[in-house]
Amino acid sequence: MQRHEAPTILIVEDDPIMGESLVERLSLEGYRPVWLTTGGEALGALQGQRPDLLVCDIRLPDMTGEELYHSLLPQLGGTPVVFMTGFGDVSQAVRLVRAGADDYLTKPFAVDEFLTRIGDLLRSRGIGTGAAEAVLGTSPAIRQVEQLLRRVADVDSTLLITGESGVGKEVAANFVHRISQRAEAPFMAVNCAAIPQELIDSEVFGHEKGAFTGAHALHRGYAERAGNGVLLLDEVGELPLPVQVKLLRLIQERLFFRVGGEKPLPFAARLVCATNADLEQRVREGAFRRDLFYRLNVIPVTIPSLRDRLDDVLPLLQAYLRQYADAFGRPAQRLTPQAEAVALTHDWPGNVRELRNRIERAVALATGPWIGANDLFPESVADDQFGTDTDWPQLTAVRDESERSYILATLRRADGQLGKAADLLGVGRTTLWEKMRRLGIAMDQME
């Protein structure tokens, strides 16, 4: 099974009526269903390939769903797994969830409930249903940013991306390049803060042979090598004033000179700049040219910090967990409820970069399928012991703990305002209040 934009869902079900019904509805919903009727066919289909989600019946003609699951574990990695079962096999389904499966549905079930369950599982892994789905994230804040970037992707005006360190400014710039008409041309990213000041001019604009001591050959800078693509100047606020003058000319005249050169060269790329500095403050301090600031700030885009878009935390963690588990060949597959709860209450000062580093370390050191809170935050969290054979939680307890943690995090984000929290969660005030009462959440826990 090759990767498609539409998520691939592998269905293992021998009942022709059930199988055809699921295939038809999943296709209508924008998924790519692949229907198999035996465990043997599933074993063959997953050799070296992996769907985005596996839906499997407990009873198959040639083996049980449990036997198939344990046989497929080495190939599944972090692939979500949902079992379908009759009432008489519920205990077996619960046993499979304890062994690492994600969910089960008891037949007969409503198709809408089935679609909700699999949609939640796919979103938790950062998997969408096509081009219209979020790419940069799922939270309302980052979706607004993505919509803006889509609107200006093919506009040649200078784009200024701002935000804290680690929020994903280069990722946003790369996204613009990828969806634009310049996608087949180069994407050149320059970190202006990482290049010694005496070399920035040469690195960005290039130099002629003999332009200075050590210039033994012609050097084409990033502006020239970007061609018709995109040139990203990251940390543009760190450019020294003499280079700022050359950058201003490049923007205004679409021309530049190599160091030591006499012939103007055309600049054909789109310019995107990024910074975590307050450029207006730099202007007031005399460290950044006012006229350059106005030329850069044509289309300003601010990437919100991760603590301001908590909806993205768990999908990002799951997506990176899957990526690193595949890359490192590690058994890590899931985050424990306590790990999710701590991640949702963490302030994330390093934003997405910190999140990515934490999950990379946790997966690299993983010895089992579960990533616990202590694996993500070894400096401050005690071992939650989830995933051992001792006191293994029931499925309902896992769901309740995850839901309770997310509601608490949302209430804190909403400053304890029930109406605002209900809007963020997409439920009514009465529904939220009932959930809080059932889960034992009191308002004094917001402090």
C-alpha positions in Angstrom: 0.0 0.0 0.0 1.5 3.3 -1.1 1.1 6.6 0.7 -1.8 8.8 -0.5 -3.1 12.1 0.6 -6.2 10.4 1.8 -5.5 8.2 4.9 -5.4 4.5 4.1 -7.6 2.4 6.3 -7.1 -1.4 6.2 -10.3 -3.3 7.0 -10.0 -7.0 7.9 -13.6 -8.3 8.0 -15.1 -11.5 6.5 -18.7 -10.4 6.6 -19.5 -9.1 3.1 -22.3 -6.9 4.2 -20.3 -5.2 6.9 -17.2 -5.0 4.7 -19.0 -3.4 1.8 -20.8 -1.0 4.1 -17.6 0.3 5.7 -15.8 0.6 2.4 -18.7 2.6 0.9 -19.0 5.0 3.8 -15.2 5.5 4.3 -14.8 6.3 0.6 -17.6 8.9 0.9 -15.9 10.5 3.9 -12.6 11.0 1.9 -10.6 8.0 3.2 -8.9 5.2 1.1 -10.3 1.9 2.4 -8.6 -1.4 1.6 -10.8 -4.4 2.4 -9.4 -7.8 3.2 -11.4 -10.9 4.4 -8.8 -13.1 6.1 -5.9 -12.8 8.5 -3.6 -14.3 6.0 -4.3 -11.6 3.4 -3.6 -9.0 6.1 -0.3 -10.5 7.0 0.7 -10.5 3.3 -0.5 -6.9 2.7 1.5 -5.5 5.6 4.8 -6.9 4.6 7.0 -3.8 4.4 3.9 -1.6 4.1 1.8 0.2 6.6 -1.7 1.7 6.6 -2.7 4.8 8.5 -5.2 2.8 10.6 -6.2 -0.8 11.0 -9.8 -1.9 11.6 -10.1 -5.6 12.4 -12.8 -8.1 13.4 -12.1 -10.3 16.4 -13.4 -13.5 14.5 -11.8 -14.3 11.2 -12.1 -17.5 9.1 -8.4 -18.5 9.4 -7.4 -17.0 12.8 -8.5 -14.7 15.6 -8.1 -11.0 15.6 -5.9 -11.4 18.6 -3.5 -13.9 16.8 -3.4 -11.5 13.8 -2.6 -8.5 16.0 0.3 -10.2 17.8 1.7 -11.4 14.5 1.4 -7.9 13.0 2.9 -6.0 16.0 6.5 -5.7 14.4 5.0 -4.1 11.3 2.4 -1.9 12.9 4.6 0.4 14.9 2.4 3.3 16.0 -0.4 2.5 13.6 -3.8 3.0 15.4 -5.8 -0.3 15.7 -9.5 -0.6 16.3 -11.2 -4.0 16.9 -14.8 -4.9 16.0 -16.4 -7.5 18.3 -19.6 -9.2 19.2 -20.8 -9.0 22.8 -19.5 -12.4 23.6 -15.9 -11.4 22.7 -15.7 -8.1 24.6 -13.3 -9.6 27.2 -10.9 -10.5 24.3 -11.2 -7.0 22.9 -10.4 -5.5 26.3 -7.4 -7.8 26.6 -6.2 -6.5 23.2 -6.5 -2.9 24.3 -4.4 -3.8 27.4 -1.9 -5.2 25.0 -1.6 -1.9 23.1 -4.6 -1.7 20.7 -6.3 1.7 20.7 -10.0 1.0 20.8 -12.8 -1.5 20.2 -16.4 -1.3 19.0 -19.2 -3.7 19.9 -21.4 -4.9 17.1 -23.8 -3.6 16.0 -22.5 0.0 16.2 -23.6 3.3 14.6 -21.4 4.2 11.7 -21.3 7.8 12.9 -19.7 6.7 16.1 -17.2 4.6 14.2 -16.2 7.6 12.0 -15.8 9.8 15.1 -13.6 7.2 16.8 -11.3 6.7 13.8 -11.2 10.4 13.1 -10.0 11.2 16.6 -7.4 8.5 16.4 -6.0 9.8 13.1 -6.0 13.4 14.3 -4.1 12.3 17.4 -1.4 11.0 15.0 -1.4 14.2 13.0 -3.0 12.4 10.0 -5.6 14.3 7.9 -8.0 13.4 5.2 -6.6 15.4 2.3 -5.2 18.7 1.1 -7.9 20.7 2.9 -6.8 19.3 6.3 -4.4 21.2 8.5 -0.7 20.8 7.8 0.9 23.1 10.4 -1.4 22.0 13.2 -5.1 21.4 14.2 -5.7 24.2 16.7 -7.8 27.2 15.6 -4.8 29.6 16.1 -2.4 27.7 13.8 -5.2 27.0 11.3 -5.7 30.7 10.9 -2.0 31.1 10.2 -2.1 28.3 7.6 -5.1 29.8 5.8 -3.2 33.2 5.6 -0.1 31.5 4.2 -2.2 29.7 1.6 -3.7 33.0 0.5 -0.3 34.6 0.0 1.7 31.6 -1.2 1.8 32.9 -4.8 2.1 36.6 -4.0 5.6 37.9 -4.5 5.5 40.5 -1.7 8.0 40.0 1.1 6.7 37.8 3.9 7.9 38.5 7.5 7.3 35.6 9.9 7.6 36.4 13.6 7.3 34.3 16.7 9.2 32.9 19.7 12.2 30.6 19.2 11.2 27.1 18.3 7.6 27.8 17.1 8.3 26.7 13.6 9.0 29.8 11.5 11.2 27.9 9.1 8.6 25.2 8.8 6.0 27.9 7.9 8.4 29.3 5.3 9.0 25.9 3.8 5.3 25.3 3.7 4.8 28.4 1.7 7.5 27.3 -0.7 6.0 23.8 -1.0 2.4 24.9 -1.9 3.5 27.8 -4.2 4.2 27.8 -7.9 7.9 28.0 -7.0 7.8 24.5 -5.4 10.1 22.9 -8.0 12.7 25.7 -7.6 15.2 25.9 -4.7 14.4 26.7 -1.1 17.5 28.4 0.5 17.4 29.0 4.2 20.0 31.2 5.9 20.4 31.6 9.6 21.8 35.1 9.9 22.6 34.6 13.6 24.8 31.5 12.9 27.1 33.2 10.4 30.0 35.4 11.7 29.2 39.1 10.8 32.3 39.5 8.7 31.1 36.6 6.4 27.4 37.4 6.2 27.8 39.7 3.2 29.7 37.1 1.3 27.4 34.2 2.2 24.2 36.0 1.3 25.4 37.9 -1.8 28.5 35.9 -2.9 31.9 37.2 -3.8 34.2 37.5 -6.8 37.6 35.8 -7.0 40.2 38.0 -5.3 37.6 40.2 -3.7 39.4 39.8 -0.3 42.2 37.8 1.2 41.3 34.1 1.0 38.8 34.6 -1.9 40.5 32.2 -4.2 37.5 31.4 -6.3 34.1 32.8 -7.4 31.5 32.2 -4.7 27.8 32.3 -5.5 25.8 33.4 -2.4 22.3 32.3 -1.2 20.6 35.1 -3.1 22.0 33.8 -6.4 21.6 30.1 -5.6 17.9 30.5 -4.7 17.2 31.1 -8.4 13.5 31.4 -9.0 12.7 29.7 -5.6 12.5 31.1 -2.1 15.2 32.7 0.0 14.6 32.6 3.7 16.6 34.9 5.9 16.1 33.6 9.4 16.9 35.8 12.3 17.0 38.8 9.9 17.3 41.2 12.9 20.9 40.0 13.4 22.1 41.4 10.0 24.7 44.1 10.4 23.8 47.6 9.1 26.0 47.5 6.0 24.3 44.3 4.9 20.9 45.8 5.6 21.7 48.4 3.0 22.4 45.8 0.4 19.3 43.9 1.4 17.2 47.0 1.0 18.5 47.5 -2.6 17.8 43.8 -3.3 14.2 44.3 -2.3 13.7 47.7 -4.0 15.5 47.1 -7.3 15.5 43.3 -7.4 19.3 43.5 -8.0 22.4 42.8 -6.0 26.2 42.8 -6.3 28.6 40.1 -5.2 31.3 41.3 -2.9 34.0 42.8 -5.1 31.7 42.7 -8.1 30.8 45.5 -10.6 28.0 43.8 -12.5 24.5 43.9 -11.0 22.8 40.5 -10.8 19.0 40.0 -11.0 17.3 38.6 -7.9 14.4 36.3 -9.1 13.5 34.5 -5.8 10.8 35.3 -3.4 12.1 36.8 -0.1 10.8 35.5 3.2 12.3 36.8 6.5 11.9 35.4 10.0 12.8 36.7 13.4 12.1 36.2 17.1 13.2 39.7 17.8 11.1 42.8 18.1 12.2 44.6 15.0 10.3 47.8 15.9 12.3 48.0 19.1 15.5 47.3 17.1 14.6 50.3 14.9 14.1 52.5 17.9 17.5 51.4 19.2 19.1 52.2 15.9 20.2 48.6 15.3 17.8 48.1 12.4 17.0 50.4 9.5 13.5 51.8 9.6 13.1 51.8 5.8 14.2 48.2 5.6 11.7 47.3 8.3 8.8 48.7 6.3 10.0 46.9 3.2 10.1 43.6 5.1 6.9 44.0 6.9 4.6 43.9 3.9 2.8 40.7 4.8 3.4 40.0 8.6 2.6 36.6 10.0 3.0 35.7 13.6 3.3 32.0 14.6 1.6 31.6 18.1 3.6 29.9 20.9 2.7 26.3 21.7 1.3 27.2 25.1 -1.3 29.3 23.2 -2.4 26.3 21.0 -2.6 23.3 23.3 -4.8 21.5 20.8 -1.6 20.9 18.8 0.4 19.3 21.7 -0.8 15.7 21.6 -1.0 15.4 17.8 2.5 16.7 17.5 3.8 14.3 20.2 2.1 11.4 18.4 3.3 12.4 15.0 6.9 12.7 16.2 6.6 9.5 18.3 5.7 7.6 15.2 8.4 9.3 13.1 11.2 8.5 15.6 10.0 5.0 16.4 10.2 4.2 12.7 13.6 5.9 12.3 15.2 4.4 15.4 13.5 1.0 15.2 12.2 1.4 18.8 9.1 -0.3 20.2 7.5 2.9 21.5 3.9 3.3 20.3 1.8 5.2 22.8 1.8 8.0 25.4 0.4 7.1 28.8 -2.5 9.2 30.1 -0.2 10.8 32.7 2.3 11.7 30.0 -0.5 13.4 28.0 -1.8 15.2 31.1 1.7 16.5 32.0 2.3 17.5 28.4 -0.9 19.5 28.4 0.0 21.4 31.5 3.6 22.1 30.6 4.4 25.7 29.6 6.6 24.6 26.6 9.1 27.5 26.7 11.0 26.0 23.8 7.8 25.5 21.8 7.7 22.8 19.1 11.5 22.5 19.1 11.4 21.5 22.8 8.6 19.1 22.2 10.4 17.5 19.3 13.6 17.1 21.4 11.8 15.6 24.3 9.9 13.0 22.3 13.1 12.2 20.3 15.0 11.5 23.5 12.1 9.5 25.0 11.7 7.3 21.9 15.5 6.8 21.6 15.6 5.4 25.2 12.4 3.5 25.1 12.4 -0.2 26.1 8.7 -0.8 25.7 5.6 0.4 23.9 4.6 3.1 26.4 6.1 6.6 26.8 5.5 7.8 30.3 5.5 11.2 31.9 9.0 10.5 33.4 10.3 9.7 29.9 9.2 13.1 28.6 10.0 15.1 31.7 12.7 13.2 33.6 13.8 16.4 35.4 10.5 16.8 37.3 8.1 13.9 37.1 8.1 10.6 39.0 7.6 7.4 37.1 3.9 6.7 36.6 4.5 3.0 36.2 1.8 2.8 33.4 2.2 -0.1 31.1 3.5 -2.6 33.6 1.6 -5.7 34.5 0.9 -4.3 38.0 -2.5 -2.4 38.4 -3.1 -2.1 34.7 -5.9 0.4 34.2 -9.2 -0.4 32.5 -10.0 1.2 29.2 -12.7 3.4 30.8 -10.2 4.6 33.3 -7.7 5.5 30.6 -10.4 7.4 28.6 -11.6 9.3 31.8 -8.1 10.3 32.8 -7.3 11.6 29.3 -10.6 13.5 29.1 -10.2 14.9 32.7 -6.6 16.1 32.0 -7.7 17.8 28.7 -10.7 19.5 30.4 -8.5 20.8 33.2 -5.9 22.1 30.8 -8.7 23.9 28.7 -10.2 25.4 31.8 -6.8 26.8 32.9 -6.4 28.2 29.4 -9.8 29.8 29.6 -9.0 31.3 33.0 -11.7 29.2 34.6 -14.5 30.6 32.4 -16.9 27.8 31.6 -18.4 29.5 28.6 -15.0 30.1 27.0 -13.8 26.6 27.9 -16.9 25.1 26.4 -16.3 27.0 23.1 -12.7 25.8 23.0 -13.8 22.2 23.5 -16.7 22.5 21.0 -19.4 21.5 23.5 -22.2 23.2 25.3 -21.9 24.7 28.8 -24.3 22.1 30.2 -22.4 19.2 28.6 -19.1 20.5 30.0 -20.6 20.9 33.4 -22.0 17.4 33.4 -18.6 16.0 32.3 -16.9 18.0 35.1 -19.3 16.6 37.7 -18.8 13.0 36.4 -15.0 13.3 36.4 -14.8 15.1 39.8 -13.4 18.3 38.5 -13.9 21.2 40.9 -13.3 24.9 40.0 -10.7 25.2 42.8 -8.5 22.9 40.9 -7.9 25.7 38.4 -5.5 27.4 40.8 
